[in-house]
Amino acid sequence: MHAIKDNPYRTLGLLGNTNEKVLKKQIAIIRRYAEVGQSKSFDCDFPFLGDLKREQHSVKDAASRVEQAKNKVLYALFWFIKNDHIDEIALNHLKDGNLEKATEIWEKTLKGSAITTKNFSAISNLSTLKLAVTTNNGSFDAEKFILSMDMKGKLLSSDVFNNFVSTVVGDEIIINRTTIIKDYVDEITQIISPYLLKPVEKSGLVKGTMDNGIGFYRWENGDLYFGEWKEGYRTGLGIYAWGSGDYFQGYFKSGNFHGEGIYIFTNGSQRIGEWINGKFQDHEYYDTSKISKEVKDKVRSLVQDSGIEFN
């Protein structure tokens, strides 16, 4: 199941924070239409996501998926909620297929602001929208995917996540955050797995050049490198991803980490700062947020300027 396009809330024609009374009433309405072979449309169908068929079995399955409070929260994270008039305006644009206007409204709400009790719905909705268009038309937009994960990650790790939970299932129900995060990651994996690199059939240079230019290289063990080369060595800005899941983006010199960079481990922890000849320099005065932003922006520009397409 695609957690957005086949989201149970979409099948039921509802927002992710619809109360239980309205949810049951909606299910009854849809079932009556389905029993006579008809399908009723709703504002939350959002045609830009693709075709939507409401049949008896799909309605029954959708209803069962949101019976438990934990699942209500999980699928609400992959859908849209309405928490204020700003969400209402943006969702109306979304209903009309105006994704750009909806994006603009939510982005203005978040501009220059930390996640708060007033904008948590905007960051969740915008993250969902960017994830929804990540795989449009069979392609994969890595930049939108990263932005989506960054925003949803901020929500999941913040104290304001409790407000999100309360909006969806009420104040009296306690949800295990760790379980939700694990289930969210599992669903994300299903969405992006068709676009991940397949097992290595041939190692070596995939695209570009290794001689004073930009190239994409793949090793037999599954390791990957994309970035700048000089005389056959990784030198300059680039990304190195291990088959194990760890990856580094930043600067290299003669194959070693050398300069500012971000090392991200498979468990999600990060090491941000400066490396010299492959060794991390543990300086407390580093502005890690500034280094992270600058490195990511430069890597993003390098990808765009290279003309090399890869996942």
N, C-alpha and C positions, 0 to 999 in steps of 0.2 A: 504493500500500500504506500502510495505517495502521501506523506503526512500533510501536505498542503492541498494539492489538487483533489485528493480523496479524503480530505479531513471530514470526520463525522459531523462537525458543526456545519460544514458546507452542504453535506448531504441533507441535513435537517433544515437548512435555510436559516441558520441562526448565528448570532455573534457568540464569541467564546465566553462571555460573562452573562449569558441569559439565565434567569433564575429557573428553579426547578418547576415551578407551576407553568410557566410559559413553555418550557421545554416539553413537558408531557402533553400540553395542548397541541403544540406544533406536530409532535409525532402522530397524534391521533388524526389530525387533519391530513397529513401526508399519506398515512396508511389508507384513509378512506378514498383518496384519489387513486392510489396504487391498486387498490382492490378492483377498481373498474377500468384499469389499464390506462389511467391518465396521470400526468405529472404536472404539478403546480410549480410555478416559478416564484422566486423570492428575491428581495433586494440583495441578499448575501450570496447569490449564486456566482457573482463576479465572472462573467463570461470570458474575460481575458485569461482565465486559468485553463480554459478548454471545455470540452463537452462535459455535461453533467446529466446522468441518467438516474432517476429516482424509481427504483423498482422495489418490490416487497422485500426481497432478500437484502438489498443494500440499505434500505431504511431500517430493517431489523438489526442488521450488523452495526450500523451507525449508533442506534439507540443503545445497544449493549456496550459499545465502546465508551460511552460517557455515563455509565451507571455509577461507577466508582469515583469518588472525589479526586483521587490521584490522577486518574485518566482525564477527568475534566480539565485539570490544571495543565497536564501534558499537552493535550490537543489544543487548548487555548493558546499555548505558547507558539503553536504552528498556525494560528488563525488570528483574527482581528477582534478587538474588544472596543467597546464605547464607554469611556469614562467621563467625558465632558463634551461641551459643544464643539470644541476643535476637532475631536475625533469624529463627531457627527458630520461636520462639513467635509472633512477629508474622505470619509467613507462614502458620502454622496458622490464625490468626484470619482471614487473608485468604482462605484456602481455604474457610472456612465462611461467607464473605460478610460478615464483621464488619469492615468498613473502618474504623469509628470506633476499635475497640480496637487494630487494627494501627497506625493513625495515632498513637494515644496512646502506644504502646510506643516507636515510633521517635522521637517528639517528646521523650519523657523522656530518651532516650539523648543527644539533641542539646542539651537545654536548658542554656543558660549555658556552652556548650563550643565551642571552635574545632574545625574539622575535623581529625581525628587518624587515626592508623593503627588506632585502636580503633573509631571510629564512621563511617568513610567509607562503609561499606555501608549504614548507617542513613540517611545523608543522600541517597545515591543511590536507595535503595528508596522513601523518602518522596517524593522529587522525582518519581519515576516514577508513584507512586500518585496524587499531586495532578494530574499531567498527564493520567493516565488518566481521571479524573473531570471534567476541565475541559470536555470536550465530551459529557458524558452527556446522553441524552434530546434530542439535537439542539441544546442550548443551548451557551453559551460562558461559563464562569466566569473572568472576567479576573483576579480576585484569586488564585484557585488557580493560574492559569497563571503569574502573576508570581512567586508563591512558589516554584513548581516551577523556573522558569528561574533564580531567584536561588540556589537550593540546588545545582542541577546546574552552574551557572556557577562556584560556589565549588570544587566538586570538580574540574572541568576545569582550573581555573587554579592549583590547589594542587600542592605537591610530593607530596601523598598520592595524587594521581592515578596515580602509578607503582605504588602498592600495589594500586589497582583493576585496572590492567592485568595485574599479576602474578597476581592472583587469578583472572583470566579466562583468560589464555593462558600463564602461567608466567613465570619470571624471565629466561629466555634470549632472549625475543623483545622487540625494541625497536619501539615504535609511535610514529609521527610525530604529536605532539599537535595541530599545526596542521591536518593533514589530517582528524583525527577531529573537531575542532571544526567545520570547514567542513561535513563530512558530517552532523554532528549538526544544525547550523542548517538545512541543506537539508531534512532529515526533519521538523524542527519546522515549517518553512514549509508543507510539504504537509499537516500535521495541521491547522494553523489557517487555511489559505487560504480554506476555505469560509465562515469566519466573519468575514473581513475586510470592511471597507466596500467596496462596489462603486464603480465609476467614477462621478464626480459627474454627475448628470443635472440637478440644480437646485441653485443656490447660495442661500445665505440662512440664516435661522434655521430649524433643524430641530425643536428642542423647547425649551420653557422661555420665558424672557423676556430681553430686552436692557435692560429698564428697571428698574433697582434690584432685581435678582434673579439667578437662576441660569439660564443658557441654554447651548445647544449650537448653534454656528454653523459653517457649512461654506462655504468659498469655492470659486469655479469652478476655481481652479488646484489643488485638492486639499487645501489647508490646512484645519485644523480647530481650533476652540477650544471647550473646555468649561470653564465656571467662572462666577465672579461678574462681574456687570456693574453699572455705575452710569451712568445717563443715556446709554446707548448706547456706553459705552467699557468695555473690559476693565479692570476695577478690582477688586482683591481676589485671592482664591486661584483658580487655574485651571491648565489644561493647554493648551498650544499645540503642535500637531503639524503639521510641514511635509509637503507632498507628497513632498519629497525623502527623508524618513525621519528627519530630526532632530526632537527634541521637547524641550519645556521644561515643567517643572511647578514651580510656585511662585507668587510674588506679582507682581501687575501694578498699574500706576497709569496711567490715561488711555491704555491700549494698550501701554505700555512695561513691560519687566521692571523691577520696583521692589520690593526686599526680598529675602528669602532664596529660593533656588531651586536647581534641578538642571537643567543643560542636557546632554542626551545626544546625541552625534553618531552618525551612521550607522555609523561604524567602531567604535563601542563605547566610545570615550573620553568622559569626563565632566568638566564644570566645575561645581563645587559651591561655593556661597558666597552673597555678597550683590551685588545689582545696584542701582544708583541711576540713574534715568531712562534705563534701557536699557544702561548701561555696567557691566561687571563690575568689582568692587572686589577687587583682588588683595592680600588680607591673609593673611599666613602663619599668624596665630594662630587662624584659623577651625577649629572642630572639625567637619570635613566629615561625619564619620560621624553625629554628632548632628543636624546640619542635614538630612542626607539622610533619617534616620529620621523626624524631626518633620514634614518636608514631605510625605513619602509617607503618613504616618498621617493628616495633615489632609486631604490630597487624597482618600484612601480614604473618610474620613468624609463629605466633601463629596459624593462620588458617591452614597453610600448615602442621605444625607439629601435629596438632590435629587429622588429618585424617577425620574430620567431614565435610560433604558436605552439604552446604546450600546456598540459594540465598540471 
